Amino acid sequence: MRQTLILGLLAALTALPATAQTTLEQVRARGELLCATNAGLPGFAQADAQGIVRGLDADTCRAIAAAALGDANKVRFIGLTTPQALAALREGSVDVASRNLTQTMGRDTDLGLAPAGTNFNDGQGFLVPVASGITDPKALDGKRVCVVAGSSNAQAQSDVARRLGIRTTPVEAPAFTGLRDDYAAGRCDAVSADMSGLIVLRQTGTADPAAHRLLPDIISREPLGPLVRDGDPHWRSLVFWVVNVMLEGEAQDIGTTNAAARRADPSPLVRRILGVEPGLGAPLGLPDNWAFQVLSQVGHYGEVFERSLGQGSALKLDRGLNALWNRGGLMYPIPMR
């Protein structure tokens, strides 16, 4: 009887499906990273005239591909709205969502997603026509406000209206491009979105930027960064440390122009980061030179910011909160040891 029971248990175990692949194993088997991005937000993810997706979020995905696959170009960008991106990530249709997504408690606890580092510190505000005379959010009482449907901005705008005791009518668009079109067509009296997006909208989505005013009030904190699925802590760690090493690269002045030369640096930290000395690869299931691939192929955070959003871009945004901690900002790389 005992032998029969043991044989039965062995047969049942043999019939169980093989252990599901980890995300890293799936990415390697596929040979490319599937990255959900914004379908068209200048500075974050937008195709250029040659069809190449450029921007901070796009380069974050390139950095992940450089670490996981050794090649920053092995990325397939999938432009999705916020609800679509979150759904695709939960369903396993994409490996990571990097599309100016706010990291919130609800997305962590309710949606089964995990934040994997902050690549842009933002805050929500309002854009209005100068001719409207609106200079304060309280003056939006009875007005129509454009927001992106399903975004954290929609809830924050509703919350501030309740706090101020005013009533606004939301005009929801499925994506940023719809938000821009609705505002341009006069279907709303104001736009509420992340300040970075409002600056982009004023500069690139209006005929006369000077005719539109950014209200000085910041109504929320919006830490933006890549999200991954719950259930694969190894992949979450990999993405998190890729974001972090881009910040550490800036702090240590290691980027595309000098990463190879810095491998001869006597600093133990620099040598570990660049894979000259072992230690930073094995815990992530990666070669020791993964960070070298990120920094040499994509660049450190400062490089990516400047060409995407800063003085090397059409937007020319100041670093502000996104400067390193020792230069007046909030970007503080966690020690890699």
QUICOR-V45472 format. One record per run of one state. SS is the DSSP state (helix for helix, strand for strand, loop for the rest). FROM is the first residue (numbers start at 1). LEN is the number of residues. If there is no record, write none. Layout:
BEGIN
SS,FROM,LEN
SS,FROM,LEN
END
This chain:
BEGIN
loop,1,1
helix,2,14
loop,16,7
helix,23,8
loop,31,2
strand,33,5
loop,38,3
strand,41,1
loop,42,3
strand,45,3
loop,48,5
strand,53,2
loop,55,1
helix,56,14
loop,70,5
strand,75,5
loop,80,2
helix,82,10
loop,92,4
strand,96,2
loop,98,4
strand,102,1
loop,103,2
helix,105,5
loop,110,3
strand,113,3
loop,116,4
strand,120,3
loop,123,1
strand,124,6
helix,130,3
loop,133,4
helix,137,4
loop,141,3
strand,144,5
loop,149,3
helix,152,13
loop,165,4
strand,169,5
loop,174,2
helix,176,9
loop,185,5
strand,190,5
helix,195,10
loop,205,4
helix,209,3
strand,212,3
loop,215,7
strand,222,3
loop,225,2
strand,227,3
loop,230,3
helix,233,19
loop,252,9
helix,261,4
loop,265,3
helix,268,6
loop,274,8
helix,282,3
loop,285,5
helix,290,8
loop,298,3
helix,301,8
loop,309,11
helix,320,3
loop,323,1
strand,324,1
helix,325,3
loop,328,3
strand,331,1
loop,332,6
END
